[in-house]
Amino acid sequence: MEDIPHRKLLRGVIILRKEDRDKVLDFLGGYSLTCHVREVKLTSEDEKKIRQFQD
């Protein structure tokens, strides 16, 4: 996850870019867990913070 821009909200809850979803789900598929995927509309402040990881 270090190379994927994301925001960790709570333990086990992350927000990431739609284009990174499949990569993360493939990674998590190797573990015994349940994943729920939701689309979330970010605030402009959240978008700025996520972009910082891309630079």
Short mmCIF file of the C-alpha atoms (twelve columns), coordinates in Angstrom:
data_MODEL
# 
_entry.id   MODEL 
# 
loop_
_atom_site.group_PDB 
_atom_site.id 
_atom_site.type_symbol 
_atom_site.label_atom_id 
_atom_site.label_alt_id 
_atom_site.label_comp_id 
_atom_site.label_asym_id 
_atom_site.label_seq_id 
_atom_site.Cartn_x 
_atom_site.Cartn_y 
_atom_site.Cartn_z 
_atom_site.pdbx_PDB_model_num 
ATOM 1  C CA . MET A 1  0.000   0.000   0.000   1 
ATOM 2  C CA . GLU A 2  2.980   2.317   0.332   1 
ATOM 3  C CA . ASP A 3  3.030   3.039   -3.400  1 
ATOM 4  C CA . ILE A 4  -0.752  3.520   -3.729  1 
ATOM 5  C CA . PRO A 5  -2.233  6.933   -2.836  1 
ATOM 6  C CA . HIS A 6  -4.871  6.437   -0.146  1 
ATOM 7  C CA . ARG A 7  -6.428  7.774   3.036   1 
ATOM 8  C CA . LYS A 8  -6.913  5.522   6.028   1 
ATOM 9  C CA . LEU A 9  -10.117 6.492   7.846   1 
ATOM 10 C CA . LEU A 10 -10.380 3.790   10.486  1 
ATOM 11 C CA . ARG A 11 -8.862  0.407   11.133  1 
ATOM 12 C CA . GLY A 12 -9.674  -1.563  8.011   1 
ATOM 13 C CA . VAL A 13 -11.244 1.391   6.139   1 
ATOM 14 C CA . ILE A 14 -9.349  3.085   3.329   1 
ATOM 15 C CA . ILE A 15 -10.161 5.472   0.495   1 
ATOM 16 C CA . LEU A 16 -8.231  5.073   -2.724  1 
ATOM 17 C CA . ARG A 17 -8.471  5.958   -6.387  1 
ATOM 18 C CA . LYS A 18 -10.861 3.957   -8.521  1 
ATOM 19 C CA . GLU A 19 -8.011  2.975   -10.840 1 
ATOM 20 C CA . ASP A 20 -6.146  1.344   -7.903  1 
ATOM 21 C CA . ARG A 21 -9.157  -0.682  -6.717  1 
ATOM 22 C CA . ASP A 22 -8.397  -3.899  -8.626  1 
ATOM 23 C CA . LYS A 23 -4.741  -3.906  -7.550  1 
ATOM 24 C CA . VAL A 24 -5.737  -3.586  -3.888  1 
ATOM 25 C CA . LEU A 25 -8.519  -6.165  -4.141  1 
ATOM 26 C CA . ASP A 26 -6.106  -8.634  -5.777  1 
ATOM 27 C CA . PHE A 27 -3.651  -8.069  -2.931  1 
ATOM 28 C CA . LEU A 28 -6.333  -8.470  -0.250  1 
ATOM 29 C CA . GLY A 29 -7.691  -11.578 -1.969  1 
ATOM 30 C CA . GLY A 30 -4.746  -13.511 -0.541  1 
ATOM 31 C CA . TYR A 31 -6.161  -13.079 2.967   1 
ATOM 32 C CA . SER A 32 -9.181  -14.585 4.677   1 
ATOM 33 C CA . LEU A 33 -11.367 -11.501 4.937   1 
ATOM 34 C CA . THR A 34 -14.501 -9.851  3.633   1 
ATOM 35 C CA . CYS A 35 -14.209 -6.723  1.459   1 
ATOM 36 C CA . HIS A 36 -16.921 -4.175  0.818   1 
ATOM 37 C CA . VAL A 37 -16.394 -1.637  -1.949  1 
ATOM 38 C CA . ARG A 38 -18.237 1.685   -2.035  1 
ATOM 39 C CA . GLU A 39 -17.875 4.779   -4.182  1 
ATOM 40 C CA . VAL A 40 -17.183 7.840   -2.028  1 
ATOM 41 C CA . LYS A 41 -17.256 11.473  -3.156  1 
ATOM 42 C CA . LEU A 42 -14.247 13.213  -1.602  1 
ATOM 43 C CA . THR A 43 -14.031 16.813  -0.493  1 
ATOM 44 C CA . SER A 44 -11.563 19.020  -2.333  1 
ATOM 45 C CA . GLU A 45 -9.312  18.912  0.760   1 
ATOM 46 C CA . ASP A 46 -9.233  15.104  0.678   1 
ATOM 47 C CA . GLU A 47 -8.413  15.165  -3.027  1 
ATOM 48 C CA . LYS A 48 -5.489  17.545  -2.385  1 
ATOM 49 C CA . LYS A 49 -4.087  15.269  0.325   1 
ATOM 50 C CA . ILE A 50 -4.324  12.196  -1.882  1 
ATOM 51 C CA . ARG A 51 -2.578  14.029  -4.736  1 
ATOM 52 C CA . GLN A 52 0.372   14.721  -2.418  1 
ATOM 53 C CA . PHE A 53 1.164   10.985  -2.512  1 
ATOM 54 C CA . GLN A 54 1.312   11.015  -6.307  1 
ATOM 55 C CA . ASP A 55 4.074   13.645  -6.515  1 
# 
